[in-house]
């Protein structure tokens, strides 16, 4: 990828990000009490976050799914038994448990990432693959 | 607030895997200023995504920001040029800090409002400072042959934390179940590279449907329930 192409993409990402932040101030201020806006504002963030958690837990090992997309339970079994899949699940549970316990975002993220990095770097041999 | 330091470092390290000039990573933290958004942009840059794909992905991922501003409309009023920076810096972390800030004084008191806005401006700028410093640290650490394998998990951890914060704010189970169900369905029917966008789009449609049903139900309830003579 050329630097120019990367620069264009960065500017696009910057504009798109700013667009989502400025929209309520430009267009939604007169409709801020509209029930649809309130409804979306109430539930969408929780749904988007859940999708992001689920996608990022599966997406990092998605090649696993290419083994047998027709047979998803088998694919999940493979994912869970692979070093990455199990490490991610364990680290994610640690993050959630730590956050429910101490509710300190920095602590939860740092410890969880540390566990995962140790897991993949110490090189637990993959059961599958 | 300090949460942005390690997360920024994770972003910096991840960026160096792209074999682009590190200055571009610094530029991203200066002009984009989004945790999840920048991680996603790195993934898409690495996958050789086009302009449209990146724009749509960023818009969908940040669609939750559409609703952040609503609760701050009043407090950002008349902030002048500072308002542009306050809006630019409205990340997940900054928003949750600003939203939990107690209001100082009367809402019509112009001095109290100015004071309030100066404080919000300082918080926003400090958050970006930590984010940029973290990015620099990550970019530098990557030059030191530091084994960063697995650091990309910081993003997943951030999503888990933000999800739990949503749970504390909402205390309702179904949005989380819906998000999981949509993603699992997506794993079945969507190609891998469409999973994120397809799932978010599907969830938005379902939420719109839920709104329509919810509205009809409350409308019916209010027409069919006889008014209590005592109320």
Contacts between the chains, C-beta under 8 A, distances in Angstrom:
chain1	res1	chain2	res2	distance
A	1	B	18	7.7
A	1	B	20	6.8
A	1	B	45	6.8
A	1	B	48	6.8
A	3	B	20	6.9
A	3	B	21	6.3
A	3	B	24	7.1
A	6	B	20	5.4
A	6	B	24	5.6
A	6	B	45	6.4
A	7	B	24	7.1
A	7	B	27	8.0
A	8	B	51	6.7
A	9	B	41	7.2
A	9	B	44	7.8
A	9	B	45	6.1
A	9	B	49	7.7
A	9	B	51	6.6
A	9	B	54	5.4
A	10	B	24	6.5
A	10	B	27	6.1
A	10	B	28	5.6
A	10	B	31	6.9
A	10	B	32	6.9
A	10	B	41	7.4
A	11	B	31	7.4
A	12	B	51	5.4
A	12	B	54	5.6
A	12	B	55	5.3
A	12	B	58	7.6
A	13	B	28	7.4
A	13	B	32	5.3
A	13	B	34	8.0
A	13	B	37	6.6
A	13	B	38	7.6
A	13	B	41	4.7
A	13	B	54	6.0
A	13	B	55	7.8
A	13	B	58	5.2
A	14	B	28	8.0
A	14	B	31	4.3
A	14	B	32	4.7
A	15	B	55	7.9
A	16	B	54	7.6
A	16	B	55	5.0
A	16	B	58	3.8
A	16	B	59	5.1
A	16	B	62	7.1
A	17	B	32	5.4
A	17	B	33	7.3
A	17	B	34	4.9
A	17	B	37	5.3
A	17	B	58	5.9
A	17	B	62	5.6
A	17	B	65	7.8
A	18	B	87	7.6
A	18	B	88	5.9
A	19	B	59	6.9
A	20	B	58	7.9
A	20	B	59	6.2
A	20	B	62	4.0
A	20	B	63	6.3
A	20	B	65	4.2
A	20	B	66	5.7
A	21	B	62	7.5
A	21	B	65	5.0
A	21	B	68	7.2
A	21	B	69	6.5
A	21	B	87	5.2
A	21	B	88	6.7
A	21	B	90	4.7
A	22	B	69	7.6
A	22	B	87	5.2
A	23	B	66	5.5
A	23	B	69	7.2
A	24	B	66	6.0
A	24	B	67	7.1
A	24	B	68	7.3
A	24	B	69	3.1
A	24	B	70	5.0
A	24	B	73	6.8
A	25	B	69	5.4
A	25	B	73	6.6
A	25	B	76	7.1
A	25	B	83	7.8
A	25	B	87	6.0
A	28	B	66	7.4
A	28	B	69	7.3
A	28	B	70	6.3
A	29	B	73	5.4
A	32	B	70	5.0
A	32	B	73	6.3
A	35	B	211	7.7
A	35	B	215	6.8
A	36	B	211	5.9
A	37	B	67	7.4
A	37	B	70	6.9
A	39	B	207	7.6
A	39	B	210	7.9
A	39	B	211	4.7
A	39	B	214	7.1
A	40	B	66	7.8
A	40	B	67	6.6
A	40	B	207	6.5
A	40	B	211	7.4
A	41	B	66	7.7
A	41	B	67	3.3
A	41	B	70	6.0
A	42	B	170	7.3
A	43	B	170	7.5
A	43	B	172	8.0
A	43	B	175	4.8
A	43	B	207	5.9
A	43	B	210	7.7
A	44	B	63	6.7
A	44	B	64	6.0
A	44	B	67	6.7
A	44	B	203	8.0
A	44	B	204	7.2
A	44	B	207	6.2
A	45	B	64	4.3
A	45	B	67	6.9
A	45	B	166	5.6
A	46	B	163	7.2
A	46	B	166	4.0
A	46	B	167	7.2
A	46	B	169	7.9
A	46	B	170	5.4
A	46	B	172	7.9
A	46	B	175	4.1
A	46	B	176	6.2
A	46	B	179	7.2
A	47	B	175	4.8
A	47	B	176	7.7
A	47	B	178	5.7
A	47	B	179	4.4
A	47	B	182	7.8
A	47	B	203	4.8
A	47	B	207	6.5
A	48	B	61	7.7
A	48	B	63	6.7
A	48	B	64	5.2
A	48	B	179	7.4
A	48	B	200	6.1
A	48	B	203	7.2
A	49	B	64	7.8
A	49	B	159	5.9
A	49	B	162	5.1
A	49	B	163	4.0
A	49	B	166	5.4
A	49	B	179	7.3
A	50	B	163	5.9
A	50	B	175	7.1
A	50	B	176	4.9
A	50	B	178	7.6
A	50	B	179	2.7
A	50	B	180	5.8
A	50	B	183	7.5
A	51	B	179	4.7
A	51	B	182	6.4
A	51	B	183	5.2
A	51	B	196	7.4
A	51	B	199	4.8
A	51	B	200	5.6
A	51	B	203	5.9
A	52	B	36	7.0
A	52	B	61	7.7
A	52	B	159	4.4
A	52	B	163	7.8
A	52	B	196	7.7
A	53	B	156	6.9
A	53	B	159	4.6
A	53	B	160	5.6
A	53	B	163	5.5
A	53	B	179	8.0
A	54	B	179	6.7
A	54	B	180	5.7
A	54	B	183	3.8
A	54	B	184	7.2
A	54	B	199	7.7
A	55	B	183	5.8
A	55	B	186	7.9
A	55	B	195	5.7
A	55	B	196	4.9
A	55	B	199	6.3
A	56	B	155	6.3
A	56	B	156	4.4
A	56	B	159	6.0
A	57	B	156	6.4
A	58	B	183	7.5
A	58	B	187	6.3
A	58	B	195	7.6
A	59	B	192	7.4
A	59	B	195	6.4
A	59	B	196	7.1
A	60	B	152	7.1
A	60	B	156	7.7
A	62	B	192	4.7
A	62	B	195	7.7
A	65	B	187	7.1
A	65	B	192	6.8
A	66	B	192	7.6
A	72	B	187	6.8
A	72	B	188	6.2
A	87	B	150	7.9
A	88	B	153	6.8
A	88	B	156	6.9
A	91	B	153	6.0
A	91	B	156	7.8
A	91	B	157	7.4
A	92	B	156	6.3
A	92	B	157	7.4
A	92	B	160	5.7
A	95	B	156	7.9
A	95	B	157	4.7
A	95	B	160	4.6
A	95	B	161	6.7
A	96	B	160	5.4
A	96	B	164	6.3
A	99	B	160	7.0
A	99	B	161	5.3
A	99	B	164	5.0
A	100	B	164	6.4
A	103	B	168	8.0
A	105	B	3	4.8
A	105	B	93	7.7
A	105	B	158	8.0
A	105	B	161	4.9
A	105	B	165	7.9
A	106	B	2	5.6
A	106	B	3	4.3
A	106	B	6	6.8
A	108	B	157	6.6
A	108	B	160	7.5
A	108	B	161	5.2
A	109	B	3	6.6
A	109	B	6	6.6
A	109	B	7	6.5
A	109	B	154	5.9
A	109	B	157	4.3
A	109	B	158	5.9
A	109	B	161	6.1
A	110	B	6	5.4
A	112	B	153	6.8
A	112	B	156	8.0
A	112	B	157	4.1
A	112	B	160	7.4
A	113	B	6	7.5
A	113	B	10	6.9
A	113	B	150	7.4
A	113	B	151	6.4
A	113	B	153	5.0
A	113	B	154	4.5
A	113	B	157	5.5
A	116	B	150	4.9
A	116	B	153	3.9
A	117	B	148	7.7
A	117	B	149	6.7
A	117	B	150	3.8
A	117	B	151	6.1
A	117	B	153	7.1
A	118	B	150	7.9
A	119	B	150	7.0
A	120	B	149	5.5
A	120	B	150	4.1
A	121	B	147	5.8
A	121	B	149	5.4
A	121	B	150	6.3
